[in-house]
Amino acid sequence: MRGALAIGLVALSACVRPPTRPSSRPLADERAAAGSRPNVDGARELDQAGVRAFREGRFTDAARFFRAALDLGGPSSELWNIARSRERMDDPEGASGALDEYLGRHDLSAQERAQAEHEVRALRGRPSVLIVTTTPSGAVATLDSKETLGPTPLSIEIAPGIHSVTLRHGRRPTETRTFEASYGRAVIVSLDLGPERK
């Protein structure tokens, strides 16, 4: 996440946060109401396996171990660990989803909540790269009906959100494409503009 998700981590590894409290009372109350009991020892073992997998670069395995630890009654910080693993897997959407789930918990301190909200904003605010190619090349591209980007092929960094690119090339019909840029994912617009009008 270009360092964004690496802030303030104080865990067993550089990017995995340990539980901030030995147990979560609200979470335990929810489990009791649902008729299930937490397995703290099992959750701890799975958490440690997740930390090992994370350190070894096996981020998919790490995310699975942390999820299993959470399911056995592990603390909410397992969701933070899942977000870290997803981020390392180049899955910012999955990381954001885990952080949204984390923010839905009732046992977070004000500092934990603020940090998670900051991380979610950073994930969702990542700029994307727009790549535009045309056949034939040399079309004039305009972004959002106001910014002329220049002739194709081209690439430019754009903010997240809904955008449009309009392409003009000689006497060929003007083409417009609308797209969404999100989570820093590259957006590729590639068009065959066809023959010129006579």
C-alpha positions, -999 to +999 in steps of 0.1 A: +000+000+000+030+022-006+036+023+032+001+034+040-009+002+058+024-002+075+019+027+100+017+020+137+021-017+137+036-031+169+033-068+165+052-100+163+062-091+127+066-058+109+031-059+094+010-081+117-007-067+147-011-088+178-044-088+198-046-055+218-063-072+247-064-109+258-100-113+251-129-092+238-159-090+261-184-077+235-173-104+211-175-131+238-210-118+246-220-121+210-207-157+208-225-166+240-258-152+226-253-172+194-247-204+215-210-209+205-180-208+227-146-194+217-116-217+215-089-193+227-061-219+225-071-229+190-074-193+179-039-185+193-023-214+175-040-204+142-029-168+148+007-179+153+006-200+122-007-169+104+022-148+116+047-175+105+030-177+070+031-139+068+067-137+076+075-164+050+056-144+024+027-169+021+000-142+024-029-163+011-022-189+038-017-161+064-051-146+056-068-181+059-051-187+093-062-153+106-098-158+094-099-193+110-085-178+143-112-152+142-139-178+136-126-197+167-130-166+189-099-147+182-099-109+187-110-083+162-073-076+154-074-108+133-093-087+108-064-062+108-040-090+101-063-102+072-062-067+058-024-067+059-022-101+042-047-090+015-027-058+009+004-079+004-015-101-021-023-070-042-059-072-032-068-037-020-105-044-023-101-074+000-080-054+024-106-026+025-134-052+031-115-067+060-110-032+075-147-024+070-155-055+089-130-045+116-146-011+119-179-028+124-167-044+157-176-028+190-144-035+209-121-011+192-104+018+210-108+053+196-071+051+184-077+017+166-108+030+150-091+062+138-061+043+124-084+018+105-105+047+091-072+063+079-061+031+062-095+026+044-093+062+031-057+055+019-068+023+001-098+039-016-079+071-025-051+054-044-046+070-078-049+048-109-030+048-142-052+053-173-036+038-205-052+048-238-043+031-271-061+035-304-058+020-339-047+041-357-025+059-331-024+096-328-060+102-316-065+133-294-077+122-260-098+144-237-104+134-201-138+143-185-146+167-214-121+192-201-085+181-200-067+174-233-043+145-226-025+145-260-022+119-288-024+082-282-009+060-271-006+076-237-007+070-200-017+093-171-023+091-134-060+098-125-079+102-092-104+075-081-139+079-094-160+078-126-143+093-156-148+095-194-123+097-222-132+111-256-111+103-286-109+123-319-089+113-349-092+132-382-126+126-398-133+094-379-164+094-356-157+107-321-156+079-295-163+083-257-158+057-231-168+059-194-150+040-167-143+038-130-109+041-115-106+025-081-081+011-056-052+021-077-060-004-104-048+004-139-075+012-164-069+004-201-090+019-229-081+004-263-102+013-293-102+006-330-114+039-345-122+025-379-119+043-412-122+080-418-156+094-431-156+104-467 
